[in-house]
């Protein structure tokens, strides 16, 4: 079985699913991958096609994460972080555009991604392949967006 570092540049799917290398971080690769969404967001945020790009990132992620999971012999290997990148990218438009707002969005997304409250953990355990890799993070993103919107109503 190949190891993630040797996969990184061997196929475009691996380069994406390993988060341009951020998934190779020795500690907290999911957190490192989530941080990669920030420059992508700032690059795309003014685009009238932002949501089209977001959907494309998710669809390409299903394919890329599936390819890399099969190559690694583990459907949701810890080094696969495109799911965090694509899902968190979809959270950022709902964050207040301040350092504190972005930090709150980041913390909420990571909380739900790690904690995996129902149905995130249930989906993670039952849906495999690239779709399964992406799906639990998309639900974590939805939870983060809901909390951000509720917090905005209180402020």
Buried (B, 14 or more C-beta within 10 A) or exposed (E): EEEBEEBBEEBEBBBBBBBBBBBBBEEEBBBBBBBBBBEBBEEBEEEEEBEEBBEEBBEBBBBBBBBBBEBBEEBBBBBBBBBBBBBBBBBBBBBBEEEEBBEBBBEBBBBBBEEBEEEBEEBBEEBEBBBBBBBBBBBBBBBBBEBBEEBEEEE
